[in-house]
Amino acid sequence: MNVRRAFVAVAFLLPLASCSGGWLKSPPPTTVPVGGRSGAGTTAGTGLLAPTAPPTTALRGADLRAGGQPPWSGGKLATGIARQVGVEQWSQAANRNSARLVLPADVFLTPSQIVRPASPPGGWGVVWDDIGTGKPGVLPSGQFCPTCGRAVVGMSASAAAADKAAVLRSPIAVQWSDGSAVGYSSAPNAARQFVATLFVAGQDRTYQLYSYIGQQHLENLLAQLRFVDSAP
């Protein structure tokens, strides 16, 4: 199977909602179990296009039940271009000793997806492009675009201190058995991103995951989060 290779010269950092964002100041959360899919395991990739095997693009109900095991209990992400880019970014980040690398094993995009680095101040980040597929995203100018497919998905850990209480004040909040938690909303933020803020047990920094596609896509991404080998 032929694998196209793409080389990205400039990494662009997307603004992500912070823990002090407006939607985290909403009324007390509704903790909701979402039944169904528990995760599909890792997908392998080579070059700058990922993965070699077609990813799962169909979305299902994601298993985010409160009190259950966190998604990353399912094993570490060991292969793929996202892992490669993530490890490179994490190894250079100022917060690498306080924010382990966590990435989705499956982003539910097409085989033409491109993974590239993003560098929030003091932290690490990875974004996924899905150009030519009509998905929403953001232009280099920072302007929302309904079909450009640029930076459709992003994962990062910033220099901001972890704040579990803020996460649990989100409109939708789930706390897992290890004390980790995620908070998000059923509505997009001002940048039209669906954003989840994560408190990862044992880590001191704030994690964020976003999708331009929608709430269900974001929940599927959350269910696919894994720690990454070589980034303890």
C-alpha positions as CSV (number, residue, x, y, z in Angstrom):
1,M,0.0,0.0,0.0
2,N,1.4,3.4,-1.1
3,V,1.8,6.0,1.7
4,R,1.9,9.6,0.7
5,R,4.3,11.8,2.6
6,A,3.8,15.4,3.5
7,F,6.3,17.7,5.0
8,V,5.1,20.7,7.1
9,A,7.5,23.6,7.4
10,V,5.7,25.7,9.9
11,A,3.8,24.6,13.0
12,F,0.9,26.8,13.9
13,L,-0.4,27.0,17.4
14,L,-4.2,27.1,17.8
15,P,-5.7,29.0,20.7
16,L,-7.3,26.6,23.1
17,A,-9.8,27.4,25.8
18,S,-8.1,27.6,29.2
19,C,-9.3,26.4,32.6
20,S,-10.5,29.9,33.3
21,G,-12.7,29.9,30.1
22,G,-16.3,31.0,30.4
23,W,-17.8,27.5,29.9
24,L,-15.9,26.2,32.9
25,K,-17.7,28.7,35.0
26,S,-21.1,27.3,34.2
27,P,-23.6,25.9,36.8
28,P,-22.8,22.6,38.6
29,P,-22.0,19.8,36.2
30,T,-24.1,16.9,35.1
31,T,-22.0,13.8,35.5
32,V,-23.1,11.5,32.6
33,P,-22.2,7.9,31.8
34,V,-22.1,7.5,28.0
35,G,-22.3,3.8,27.1
36,G,-20.9,1.9,24.2
37,R,-17.5,2.1,22.6
38,S,-14.5,1.5,24.9
39,G,-11.8,2.2,22.4
40,A,-10.3,0.6,19.3
41,G,-6.6,0.3,20.1
42,T,-3.7,1.9,18.3
43,T,-3.2,2.5,14.6
44,A,0.2,2.4,13.0
45,G,1.7,4.9,10.6
46,T,4.8,5.8,8.7
47,G,6.2,9.0,7.2
48,L,4.2,12.2,7.7
49,L,0.9,10.6,6.9
50,A,-0.9,8.4,9.4
51,P,-1.9,5.7,9.6
52,T,-1.1,3.0,7.0
53,A,-4.2,1.1,8.0
54,P,-7.5,3.1,7.5
55,P,-8.6,4.6,10.8
56,T,-12.1,4.1,12.2
57,T,-14.2,7.0,10.9
58,A,-17.6,5.9,12.1
59,L,-18.5,7.4,15.5
60,R,-20.2,5.4,18.2
61,G,-21.2,6.0,21.8
62,A,-18.0,6.5,23.8
63,D,-17.6,4.8,27.2
64,L,-16.9,7.6,29.6
65,R,-18.8,6.3,32.6
66,A,-18.0,8.0,36.0
67,G,-16.1,5.8,38.3
68,G,-14.7,3.6,35.6
69,Q,-11.1,3.2,34.6
70,P,-9.5,6.1,32.7
71,P,-9.1,5.6,29.0
72,W,-5.3,5.3,29.3
73,S,-5.6,2.2,31.5
74,G,-5.9,0.3,28.2
75,G,-2.2,0.3,27.4
76,K,0.4,2.7,25.9
77,L,0.5,4.0,22.4
78,A,3.6,2.5,20.9
79,T,3.5,3.2,17.1
80,G,2.4,5.8,14.6
81,I,3.3,9.3,13.4
82,A,1.3,11.0,16.1
83,R,3.4,9.2,18.7
84,Q,6.6,10.3,16.8
85,V,5.6,13.9,16.6
86,G,4.3,13.9,20.1
87,V,7.5,12.5,21.6
88,E,9.6,15.0,19.7
89,Q,7.5,17.9,21.1
90,W,7.2,16.5,24.6
91,S,10.9,15.9,24.9
92,Q,11.6,19.6,24.2
93,A,8.8,20.9,26.4
94,A,9.4,22.8,29.6
95,N,6.6,20.8,31.3
96,R,7.8,17.3,30.3
97,N,8.5,16.4,33.9
98,S,5.0,17.4,35.0
99,A,2.8,16.5,32.0
100,R,3.2,13.0,30.6
101,L,2.5,12.6,26.9
102,V,-1.1,11.6,26.3
103,L,-2.5,11.2,22.8
104,P,-5.6,9.7,21.1
105,A,-4.8,6.3,19.5
106,D,-7.5,7.0,16.9
107,V,-8.7,10.4,15.8
108,F,-11.5,9.1,13.5
109,L,-10.2,11.1,10.5
110,T,-9.4,9.9,6.9
111,P,-6.1,8.1,5.9
112,S,-5.0,11.4,4.4
113,Q,-4.7,13.0,7.8
114,I,-1.5,14.9,8.6
115,V,0.0,15.2,12.1
116,R,2.1,18.2,13.0
117,P,3.4,19.8,16.1
118,A,2.0,22.7,18.0
119,S,3.8,24.4,20.9
120,P,1.7,26.1,23.6
121,P,4.0,28.3,25.8
122,G,5.8,26.1,28.2
123,G,4.1,22.9,27.0
124,W,3.7,20.5,24.2
125,G,1.0,20.0,21.6
126,V,-0.1,18.0,18.5
127,V,-2.7,18.9,15.8
128,W,-4.3,16.9,13.0
129,D,-5.1,18.2,9.6
130,D,-7.6,16.5,7.3
131,I,-7.4,18.6,4.1
132,G,-9.7,18.1,1.2
133,T,-12.4,16.3,3.2
134,G,-14.8,19.2,3.9
135,K,-14.3,19.2,7.6
136,P,-14.3,22.4,9.7
137,G,-11.1,23.8,11.0
138,V,-9.1,27.0,11.3
139,L,-7.0,29.1,8.8
140,P,-3.4,30.2,9.5
141,S,-4.9,33.6,10.4
142,G,-6.9,32.1,13.2
143,Q,-10.2,32.5,11.4
144,F,-12.7,29.6,11.6
145,C,-13.2,27.8,8.2
146,P,-16.2,25.5,7.6
147,T,-14.5,23.2,5.2
148,C,-10.7,23.7,5.1
149,G,-9.9,20.7,7.4
150,R,-7.0,22.4,8.9
151,A,-6.2,21.6,12.6
152,V,-9.5,19.7,13.0
153,V,-8.2,18.0,16.2
154,G,-5.7,19.1,18.7
155,M,-4.2,17.8,22.0
156,S,-1.9,19.7,24.3
157,A,-0.6,20.2,27.8
158,S,0.2,23.7,28.8
159,A,2.2,25.4,31.5
160,A,-1.0,26.1,33.4
161,A,-1.3,24.4,36.8
162,A,-3.7,21.5,37.0
163,D,-7.1,22.5,38.5
164,K,-9.4,19.6,39.2
165,A,-12.0,21.7,40.9
166,A,-12.3,23.8,37.7
167,V,-12.6,20.7,35.6
168,L,-15.4,19.3,37.8
169,R,-17.3,22.6,37.4
170,S,-17.7,22.0,33.7
171,P,-21.3,21.5,32.3
172,I,-20.4,17.9,31.7
173,A,-17.9,16.2,34.1
174,V,-16.7,12.7,34.5
175,Q,-14.3,11.5,37.3
176,W,-12.5,8.2,36.8
177,S,-11.4,5.6,39.4
178,D,-7.8,6.9,39.6
179,G,-9.0,10.4,40.5
180,S,-8.5,11.7,36.9
181,A,-11.3,13.8,35.5
182,V,-12.5,15.4,32.3
183,G,-14.8,18.4,31.8
184,Y,-16.4,19.7,28.6
185,S,-19.6,21.2,27.2
186,S,-22.2,20.2,24.7
187,A,-21.7,23.5,23.0
188,P,-18.6,24.9,21.2
189,N,-16.6,27.8,22.5
190,A,-16.2,31.2,20.9
191,A,-13.7,29.7,18.5
192,R,-16.2,27.0,17.5
193,Q,-14.2,24.3,19.1
194,F,-15.6,21.5,21.2
195,V,-13.0,21.5,24.1
196,A,-12.3,19.0,26.9
197,T,-10.1,20.0,29.8
198,L,-8.4,17.1,31.6
199,F,-7.0,16.6,35.1
200,V,-4.6,13.6,34.8
201,A,-3.9,12.0,38.2
202,G,-0.2,12.4,39.2
203,Q,0.4,15.2,36.7
204,D,0.6,18.9,37.6
205,R,-0.3,20.6,34.3
206,T,-3.5,21.2,32.5
207,Y,-4.4,19.1,29.4
208,Q,-6.8,20.0,26.7
209,L,-8.3,18.2,23.7
210,Y,-10.4,19.8,21.1
211,S,-12.4,18.9,18.0
212,Y,-14.1,21.1,15.4
213,I,-16.4,18.3,14.4
214,G,-18.7,18.0,17.4
215,Q,-19.4,16.7,20.9
216,Q,-19.7,13.0,19.9
217,H,-16.4,13.2,18.0
218,L,-14.8,14.8,21.1
219,E,-16.2,12.0,23.3
220,N,-14.8,9.3,20.9
221,L,-11.4,11.1,21.1
222,L,-11.5,11.1,24.9
223,A,-12.2,7.3,24.9
224,Q,-9.1,6.8,22.8
225,L,-6.6,8.7,25.0
226,R,-3.5,6.7,25.9
227,F,-0.1,7.3,27.6
228,V,2.8,7.1,25.2
229,D,5.8,4.8,25.6
230,S,9.2,6.6,25.7
231,A,7.5,9.5,27.4
232,P,7.2,8.5,31.1
